[in-house]
Amino acid sequence: MLVAANAYYLSLASASAEEARRNTDTIEKTIPVMSDLADNDLQRLALQRLDTRTVALREGFAKLSEQLASRTELLRNTIDASQAEAIGAIDRLSVKMRQREQKAQETFDRTLADISRKVLSIAVIFLGIIITAGVVIALSIRLPLQQIMAAMHAITSGHYDRQVQGTGAKDEVGAMARAVEVFRENAIAKRKTEDELRASKEKAEGALLELNAAQQNLIDAERLAALGGLVAGVAHEVNNPIGISLTVASSFARRAEMFEAELKSDGQLRRSQLEEFVRTSRDAAQQLVANLHRAGELIQSFKQVAVDRSNAERRQFSLSEATDQIVASLRPVLKRAPIALAIDVPEGLMIDGYPGSYGQILTNLFLNAANHAFADGRSGAISISAKPRGNDDVEIIFADNGAGMTPDVQRQAFDPFFTTRRNEGGTGLGLHIVYNLVTQQLGGRMMLDSRLGQGTTFRIIMPRAAKGGSTTAEQGSDGTSQWPNWTMSST
């Protein structure tokens, strides 16, 4: 480091001397020029002095350069000697360091070998301990686990009577055994529950079959009851013209006997008596013909309606004619209640369907209106109208201005066995039968619009050619009745 410092300072001094020499040369070159440019003697004298000093400085710098050169040579020799000594010292130090490194490496190798032997011995000892402990632990766990596995196989196979061993242990195996025991108990409870559910399902299915049978019987009974009411009403209607005809015929028979007695008497028959007998006979004949014709019409209407109701035969029929026949069978109800009936069904509207079902629909709607919309003898009006709807459908509107329905009643109106007059003998099947006939046998759809206190309107849209074929509710895959949805409109 000292040699380097001397070399640095020597180079610095040489550089300074060289710089001074260059400056001196510059001054010597500048002085003659400045002497030529001087204006007076004083300036020239000053320049001469400067030139003298510059020469002296130049000579000084020359001596300094010689001294620096000698010192540089001396310093170079000194540096070379110092460098040789330093290299020799470094070589000797390197040899010593290599020797020490070899000794340290040999010592480290011996120490590492000793440590390796000790570590290997300790590892072998620990490995033996671990293997021994593993064997002991495996032997202590294997048997309980085998017992637990056997219990699990028994549970999965359905043998729930086998007890789980090892549930009293306090370790993890005991916890597993207790968990398996809980699983076994849950499986037993599940099987018991499934048996109970199966039994309950069988009972429920049996009860449902009985309920369906009872429901079908009630529906049939409702239909028969409606038909029975129709029979009673028609019988009452037919009784009037037949009774009148019987009275007229009896009076005419007595008048004929009296006329015959007068003919057999000795007295002569006057012309006035003969004219009176002819007039009386003509009046009696006209009354008999009119009443018997009325009775015949009633009987014919009842006959057609009864046949349609009982046979449910499909045929083509006139909607207006069928409506008139049904309304004729409902006249007794109109006579017992102050209800005005308006019918607007165009002629020539032919339907290929089931006239009995159509009659059942109108009858049930009419009786439902008479019993609910105009309860307690309330007066009102019912209108039945029909019109074509496109080329394939017919729209039938049955409307009344009666009591109307609440939203809750409307939502359940077509449900089976729902009625607001249960205490008065209502079965709740009237509108349900109507809906099934419309949607299933006739293949149409039905809409209900009602406002409380403003009446009810049933809108039926059915095809001119019926698409259905069954009057009962559709049967699901499990044998239960599936009641279809319906449309309700209310505000």
Secondary structure, DSSP 4 states (H G I P E B T S, - for coil): -HHHHHHHHHHHHHHHHHHHHHHHHHHHHHHHHHHHH--SHHHHHHHHHHHHHHHHHHHHHHHHHHHHHHHHHHHHHHHHHHHHHHHHHHHHHHHHHHHHHHHHHHHHHHHHHHHHHHHHHHHHHHHHHHHHHHHHHHHHHHHHHHHHHHHHHHHHTT-TTSPPTTTT-SSHHHHHHHHHHHHHHHHHHHHHHHHHHHHHHHHHHHHHHHHHHHHHHHHHHHHHHHHHHHHHHHHHHHHHHHHHHHHHHHHHHHHHHHHHHHHHSSSPPPHHHHHHHHHHHHHHHHHHHHHHHHHHHHHHHHHHHHHHHHH---EEEEHHHHHHHHHHHTHHHHHHTTEEEEEE--TT-EEEE-HHHHHHHHHHHHHHIIIIITGGG--EEEEEEEEEETTTEEEEEEEE-SS---HHHHHHTTSTT--S-GGGT--S-HHHHHHHIIIIIS--EEEEEEETTTEEEEEEEEESB-----SSPEE-TTS-EEPPP-EEE--
